[in-house]
Amino acid sequence: MDVEPTTKHTLQGRELIEYLIEKTANSTNAVLIEREDRRNRRSTILFSIITFIGISGLVGAARLFIDHAVQQRTSEFQNEMVRNSEQLERRIASMHLESQALQKLLTDQIEALTKGIERQVKQQVAEEASRGLLTLKHREQYHALKQFVEEIEQQVAENEFPENLLTAAVDTANQLADADEISSEPLFQPMIEKLVDLLVRSDRVKDINRVEQATRTTCVRSKRIALDLTDHYGQLIISSPYPVEQLNAEFEALTRYARASRELKYPEKSIMWELFVEYKRNRYSKSPTTDEIVEMVYSLNAADLRNFCYHVFLNSHPLHWMNTPDHEGQMLAKLVANLLGDYPELRSTVEAQIATPELRAIVEEVVTTKQERQKRLAENQPKTETPEATEIPNTAREPDGDENELRR
């Protein structure tokens, strides 16, 4: 029979240690067994619940969870679609407003463009109509001027002075200043030539200036007018009591037509008046400028030199070219006399040319006319009618077409 251990037995040494180890292991094992039992009980309860609910319940729960998730996502998607729809509607509304604004802008621009085109078309039509009316008016004035000139020529041929017709012709010519289509008419230049010729012969200074300004383009390209106006403005400068420096308008006109005469192959006319004007500018005495111009005289060809000397001869006495001597003719004669006195070689050249066969017949006619005028003046019976067309010509050249005449 075994003896049970009691506290009466006292463990010592190794036995005590083994006893403690065994007791600790048994205690630990008991704890582990109890924990495992609790886990098994929970698993048993869980499996019992699953068995009680069944697999269909789990599926239903899962489906419920999935449906809830789908509904939540669908709701979120619907909300997003609503927000997108609202944004789209706002964008569509904005685009509609922009479209309306653009349409209005385009409509306004089209209306403005249409009005601008209509206004431009109306303006062009008005301008064309205005130009047409102006052209028609210019045509009427052109034919009126033509009739005036014809009647002037007729009265001059009848030894009558056409005072009223001259005034009407000058006014009409002045109204044609901007009528380029008229100035290109073949008969326009001859009409202006006849008008200027008679104005110069009758010494109507203001009317000459008006016609010259209105028809300057025609005047500078006409040989006859250029020669007439070179003489006219040169005579005005020489006969004026004022120094050349104060006669700017006359000097400018003289320069213009002296240049035109030179370009039209009449350099002697330009040289003569340049010499006369410079001689007056230097107070009727020689100067380096007049010396140089006199040298230019000797560079002229034979025909031009002969014509230069003929013009100097005409201006040496008023009765060589005037019906009745006046201050203008006397001043020119004085200038020529002093000039030839200062340039004896030039005087000899003039006298030699006057004696040539080419000029003898013309000079004899001039001298005869001079004697007749002197006789008429001596008898105190001056004629006031317009000179006839047989008046002394103002050129010693053979005439090509109408002669260039400067007559009083």
Wavefront OBJ file of the C-alpha trace (Angstrom):
o trace
v 0.000 0.000 0.000
v 1.295 3.217 -1.159
v 1.875 5.987 1.164
v 0.428 9.336 -0.112
v 2.689 12.226 0.118
v 1.774 14.733 2.749
v 3.176 17.889 4.008
v 4.683 15.783 6.426
v 7.042 14.687 3.748
v 9.549 17.329 3.069
v 11.082 17.589 -0.431
v 14.533 18.660 -0.632
v 17.124 19.197 -3.332
v 16.486 17.713 -6.716
v 13.183 16.290 -5.858
v 11.935 19.726 -4.912
v 12.970 21.194 -8.249
v 11.377 18.377 -10.233
v 8.255 18.740 -8.183
v 8.033 22.453 -8.951
v 8.633 21.884 -12.662
v 5.979 19.205 -12.856
v 3.490 21.359 -10.993
v 4.175 24.369 -13.325
v 3.794 22.200 -16.427
v 0.529 20.758 -15.164
v -0.778 24.254 -14.434
v 0.198 25.530 -17.894
v -1.280 22.511 -19.622
v -4.529 23.018 -17.764
v -4.689 26.650 -18.979
v -4.043 25.636 -22.582
v -6.661 22.901 -22.414
v -9.209 25.361 -21.030
v -8.419 27.930 -23.809
v -8.781 25.265 -26.505
v -12.080 24.240 -24.988
v -13.381 27.817 -25.174
v -12.314 28.093 -28.870
v -13.996 24.831 -29.676
v -17.179 25.992 -27.953
v -17.209 29.251 -30.017
v -16.644 27.339 -33.271
v -19.399 24.938 -32.302
v -21.747 27.860 -31.622
v -20.796 29.535 -34.954
v -21.301 26.386 -36.958
v -24.542 25.850 -35.135
v -25.726 29.352 -36.148
v -24.652 28.793 -39.736
v -26.394 25.493 -39.741
v -29.472 27.154 -38.271
v -29.526 30.092 -40.741
v -28.411 28.141 -43.718
v -26.425 28.915 -46.822
v -29.367 30.793 -48.432
v -29.309 33.274 -45.622
v -25.682 34.058 -46.234
v -26.369 34.459 -49.934
v -29.295 36.748 -49.150
v -27.132 38.791 -46.813
v -24.435 39.046 -49.439
v -27.034 39.996 -52.046
v -28.469 42.561 -49.684
v -25.031 44.004 -49.183
v -24.380 44.025 -52.923
v -27.775 45.609 -53.665
v -27.119 48.255 -51.100
v -23.718 48.981 -52.660
v -25.232 49.033 -56.169
v -28.038 51.328 -55.057
v -25.557 53.621 -53.379
v -23.368 53.703 -56.488
v -26.412 54.155 -58.686
v -27.557 57.023 -56.518
v -24.133 58.595 -56.719
v -24.120 58.096 -60.508
v -27.595 59.602 -60.787
v -26.525 62.560 -58.688
v -23.447 62.958 -60.899
v -25.636 62.761 -63.996
v -27.961 65.371 -62.544
v -25.033 67.648 -61.829
v -23.627 67.020 -65.321
v -27.054 67.606 -66.830
v -27.394 70.897 -64.982
v -23.934 71.952 -66.111
v -24.795 70.887 -69.661
v -28.038 72.851 -69.535
v -26.189 75.896 -68.233
v -23.582 75.471 -70.977
v -26.299 75.080 -73.604
v -28.020 78.184 -72.265
v -24.714 80.061 -72.327
v -24.022 78.893 -75.878
v -27.529 79.935 -76.858
v -26.945 83.403 -75.444
v -23.578 83.586 -77.184
v -25.217 82.438 -80.409
v -27.876 85.116 -80.078
v -25.228 87.755 -79.357
v -23.147 86.584 -82.322
v -26.210 86.525 -84.548
v -27.087 90.055 -83.462
v -23.509 91.177 -84.055
v -23.483 89.577 -87.501
v -26.873 91.093 -88.259
v -25.662 94.535 -87.178
v -22.487 94.164 -89.222
v -24.423 92.989 -92.267
v -26.834 95.898 -91.882
v -23.936 98.329 -91.456
v -22.150 96.823 -94.459
v -25.344 96.939 -96.495
v -25.944 100.551 -95.536
v -22.305 101.365 -96.293
v -22.548 99.725 -99.710
v -25.837 101.467 -100.411
v -24.358 104.782 -99.307
v -21.243 104.208 -101.411
v -23.309 103.176 -104.419
v -25.538 106.222 -103.991
v -22.470 108.412 -103.629
v -20.871 106.893 -106.724
v -24.092 107.265 -108.652
v -24.372 110.862 -107.450
v -20.749 111.520 -108.371
v -21.220 109.939 -111.776
v -24.364 111.972 -112.277
v -22.568 115.086 -111.057
v -19.644 114.387 -113.370
v -22.066 113.754 -116.181
v -23.851 117.027 -115.520
v -20.518 118.820 -115.151
v -19.285 117.309 -118.405
v -22.502 118.369 -120.100
v -22.081 121.861 -118.663
v -18.470 121.965 -119.846
v -19.608 120.879 -123.305
v -22.107 123.705 -123.395
v -19.418 126.158 -122.272
v -17.015 124.761 -124.854
v -19.486 125.336 -127.677
v -20.307 128.778 -126.276
v -16.591 129.671 -126.261
v -16.286 128.414 -129.815
v -19.173 130.651 -130.882
v -17.713 133.651 -129.010
v -14.341 133.242 -130.719
v -15.956 132.949 -134.146
v -17.966 136.133 -133.565
v -14.864 137.898 -132.221
v -12.952 137.025 -135.381
v -15.846 138.270 -137.487
v -16.018 141.612 -135.675
v -12.246 142.045 -135.840
v -12.416 141.420 -139.585
v -15.005 144.219 -139.754
v -12.690 146.580 -137.814
v -14.898 146.475 -134.735
v -13.628 145.950 -131.218
v -15.624 143.078 -129.604
v -15.599 144.348 -126.023
v -18.599 142.376 -124.750
v -17.672 139.230 -126.626
v -14.151 139.327 -125.199
v -15.511 139.590 -121.669
v -17.907 136.689 -122.257
v -15.171 134.576 -123.839
v -12.792 135.220 -120.923
v -15.488 134.290 -118.389
v -16.287 131.088 -120.272
v -12.630 130.103 -120.613
v -12.163 130.690 -116.884
v -15.071 128.308 -116.134
v -13.301 125.565 -118.096
v -10.276 125.599 -115.780
v -10.922 122.068 -114.455
v -12.389 120.620 -117.648
v -9.636 118.201 -118.641
v -11.904 116.436 -121.110
v -12.433 119.759 -122.908
v -8.789 120.851 -122.987
v -7.987 117.697 -124.964
v -10.438 118.658 -127.718
v -8.617 119.403 -131.007
v -10.275 122.821 -131.414
v -9.736 123.986 -127.836
v -6.103 125.066 -128.212
v -6.689 127.079 -131.428
v -9.591 128.884 -129.722
v -7.416 129.819 -126.729
v -4.644 130.910 -129.094
v -6.994 133.310 -130.891
v -8.404 134.595 -127.611
v -4.978 135.206 -126.037
v -3.717 136.861 -129.230
v -6.514 139.427 -129.222
v -6.212 140.004 -125.468
v -2.490 140.696 -125.843
v -3.068 142.997 -128.808
v -5.669 144.938 -126.818
v -3.469 144.952 -123.681
v -6.136 143.500 -121.344
v -3.767 142.494 -118.551
v -6.307 141.180 -116.026
v -8.143 139.121 -118.623
v -4.844 137.693 -119.858
v -3.979 136.601 -116.327
v -7.378 134.950 -115.870
v -7.175 132.999 -119.115
v -3.546 132.049 -118.458
v -4.341 130.670 -115.016
v -7.422 128.790 -116.226
v -5.793 127.233 -119.310
v -2.123 127.108 -118.293
v -1.594 123.543 -119.497
v -2.796 124.530 -122.945
v -0.818 127.779 -122.926
v 2.589 126.263 -122.150
v 2.315 123.671 -124.917
v 1.201 126.139 -127.584
v 3.991 127.789 -129.571
v 1.822 130.743 -130.491
v 0.639 131.411 -126.919
v 4.091 130.839 -125.400
v 5.632 133.433 -127.728
v 2.780 135.893 -127.185
v 2.910 135.621 -123.399
v 6.707 135.781 -123.274
v 6.460 139.135 -125.064
v 3.511 140.242 -122.930
v 5.063 139.586 -119.520
v 8.465 140.821 -120.657
v 6.921 144.117 -121.783
v 5.069 144.447 -118.464
v 8.324 144.095 -116.518
v 10.298 146.521 -118.676
v 7.582 149.192 -118.744
v 6.817 148.975 -115.016
v 8.183 151.810 -112.841
v 8.986 149.247 -110.146
v 12.248 147.301 -109.931
v 12.284 143.729 -111.156
v 12.556 142.418 -107.587
v 9.054 143.740 -106.814
v 7.429 142.146 -109.868
v 7.408 138.546 -108.664
v 4.185 137.451 -110.368
v 5.182 138.921 -113.739
v 8.717 137.530 -113.492
v 7.405 134.068 -112.613
v 5.059 134.126 -115.617
v 7.851 135.387 -117.894
v 10.150 132.613 -116.689
v 7.432 130.015 -117.329
v 6.793 131.073 -120.927
v 10.412 131.857 -121.718
v 11.186 128.282 -120.733
v 8.256 127.053 -122.842
v 9.548 129.069 -125.812
v 12.969 127.502 -125.439
v 11.452 124.008 -125.233
v 9.377 124.778 -128.344
v 12.598 125.564 -130.276
v 12.460 129.369 -129.968
v 15.500 130.032 -127.750
v 16.063 133.529 -129.176
v 12.806 134.768 -127.647
v 13.834 133.535 -124.207
v 17.365 134.944 -124.499
v 16.152 138.385 -125.610
v 13.811 138.886 -122.666
v 16.289 137.458 -120.173
v 18.797 140.015 -121.472
v 16.291 142.893 -121.313
v 15.130 142.018 -117.782
v 18.659 141.576 -116.406
v 19.695 144.854 -118.010
v 16.815 146.626 -116.249
v 17.560 144.781 -112.995
v 21.077 146.262 -113.123
v 19.640 149.770 -113.695
v 20.266 149.954 -117.438
v 23.936 149.077 -117.256
v 26.166 146.129 -118.042
v 26.779 143.330 -115.576
v 28.499 139.940 -115.609
v 25.066 138.386 -116.106
v 24.227 140.507 -119.167
v 27.731 139.822 -120.534
v 27.060 136.090 -120.272
v 23.637 136.394 -121.921
v 25.125 138.397 -124.814
v 27.633 135.579 -125.280
v 24.676 133.199 -125.510
v 23.349 135.267 -128.437
v 26.399 134.383 -130.517
v 25.882 130.682 -129.809
v 22.524 130.724 -131.636
v 22.253 129.133 -135.051
v 21.816 131.370 -138.106
v 18.000 131.320 -138.163
v 17.671 131.930 -134.424
v 20.247 134.749 -134.506
v 18.405 136.397 -137.396
v 15.117 136.178 -135.514
v 16.747 137.564 -132.341
v 18.028 140.596 -134.242
v 14.618 141.124 -135.855
v 12.927 141.219 -132.433
v 15.518 143.669 -131.120
v 14.855 145.844 -134.180
v 11.074 145.745 -133.581
v 11.516 146.894 -129.991
v 13.927 149.671 -130.936
v 11.002 151.969 -131.843
v 7.357 151.901 -130.655
v 5.961 152.510 -134.124
v 7.611 149.326 -135.351
v 4.908 147.327 -133.568
v 2.352 149.739 -132.072
v -0.475 151.710 -133.663
v -0.001 154.521 -131.199
v 3.163 154.835 -129.100
v 2.650 154.571 -125.360
v 4.801 154.351 -122.249
v 5.450 150.652 -122.739
v 6.819 151.127 -126.240
v 8.908 154.114 -125.200
v 10.504 152.258 -122.280
v 11.400 149.314 -124.503
v 12.946 151.639 -127.093
v 14.955 153.354 -124.357
v 16.230 150.043 -123.029
v 17.223 148.781 -126.493
v 19.050 152.025 -127.284
v 21.036 151.913 -124.028
v 21.728 148.197 -124.367
v 23.081 148.505 -127.905
v 25.128 151.505 -126.766
v 26.755 149.390 -124.042
v 27.322 146.508 -126.471
v 28.574 147.982 -129.785
v 29.370 144.517 -131.128
v 25.784 143.456 -130.563
v 24.579 146.622 -132.348
v 26.764 145.766 -135.337
v 25.375 142.242 -135.377
v 21.788 143.527 -135.345
v 22.444 146.030 -138.125
v 24.194 143.382 -140.225
v 21.313 140.956 -139.850
v 18.732 143.618 -140.690
v 20.570 144.237 -143.961
v 20.482 140.583 -145.041
v 18.200 139.538 -147.918
v 16.224 137.295 -145.555
v 15.128 140.310 -143.458
v 15.247 143.156 -145.962
v 11.697 142.786 -147.290
v 10.235 142.395 -143.801
v 12.167 145.411 -142.488
v 11.064 147.539 -145.439
v 7.451 146.677 -144.648
v 8.020 147.617 -141.011
v 9.582 150.925 -142.014
v 6.724 151.688 -144.418
v 4.168 150.946 -141.712
v 6.102 153.148 -139.318
v 6.044 156.057 -141.769
v 2.300 155.664 -142.304
v 1.716 155.706 -138.583
v 3.901 158.763 -138.143
v 1.966 160.532 -140.901
v -1.347 159.607 -139.304
v -0.161 160.847 -135.932
v 1.078 164.055 -137.508
v -2.348 164.609 -139.033
v -3.839 163.939 -135.580
v -6.114 161.253 -136.942
v -5.410 158.168 -134.846
v -7.410 155.101 -135.745
v -9.001 153.228 -132.852
v -10.155 150.109 -134.641
v -8.507 146.764 -134.131
v -5.459 146.221 -136.376
v -5.968 144.084 -139.414
v -4.480 140.636 -139.767
v -1.792 142.053 -142.088
v -0.077 143.717 -139.104
v 3.692 143.340 -138.839
v 4.512 139.757 -137.774
v 6.445 139.210 -134.603
v 8.735 136.619 -136.102
v 11.176 136.690 -138.985
v 10.833 132.973 -139.603
v 8.775 131.384 -142.299
v 5.363 130.781 -140.708
v 4.306 127.189 -140.133
v 0.540 127.353 -139.850
v -0.711 130.455 -138.041
v 1.790 133.254 -137.602
v 2.647 134.345 -134.097
v 1.654 138.022 -133.999
v 1.931 140.581 -131.234
v 0.049 143.657 -132.332
v -1.542 146.710 -130.784
l 1 2 3 4 5 6 7 8 9 10 11 12 13 14 15 16 17 18 19 20 21 22 23 24 25 26 27 28 29 30 31 32 33 34 35 36 37 38 39 40 41 42 43 44 45 46 47 48 49 50 51 52 53 54 55 56 57 58 59 60 61 62 63 64 65 66 67 68 69 70 71 72 73 74 75 76 77 78 79 80 81 82 83 84 85 86 87 88 89 90 91 92 93 94 95 96 97 98 99 100 101 102 103 104 105 106 107 108 109 110 111 112 113 114 115 116 117 118 119 120 121 122 123 124 125 126 127 128 129 130 131 132 133 134 135 136 137 138 139 140 141 142 143 144 145 146 147 148 149 150 151 152 153 154 155 156 157 158 159 160 161 162 163 164 165 166 167 168 169 170 171 172 173 174 175 176 177 178 179 180 181 182 183 184 185 186 187 188 189 190 191 192 193 194 195 196 197 198 199 200 201 202 203 204 205 206 207 208 209 210 211 212 213 214 215 216 217 218 219 220 221 222 223 224 225 226 227 228 229 230 231 232 233 234 235 236 237 238 239 240 241 242 243 244 245 246 247 248 249 250 251 252 253 254 255 256 257 258 259 260 261 262 263 264 265 266 267 268 269 270 271 272 273 274 275 276 277 278 279 280 281 282 283 284 285 286 287 288 289 290 291 292 293 294 295 296 297 298 299 300 301 302 303 304 305 306 307 308 309 310 311 312 313 314 315 316 317 318 319 320 321 322 323 324 325 326 327 328 329 330 331 332 333 334 335 336 337 338 339 340 341 342 343 344 345 346 347 348 349 350 351 352 353 354 355 356 357 358 359 360 361 362 363 364 365 366 367 368 369 370 371 372 373 374 375 376 377 378 379 380 381 382 383 384 385 386 387 388 389 390 391 392 393 394 395 396 397 398 399 400 401 402 403 404 405 406 407 408
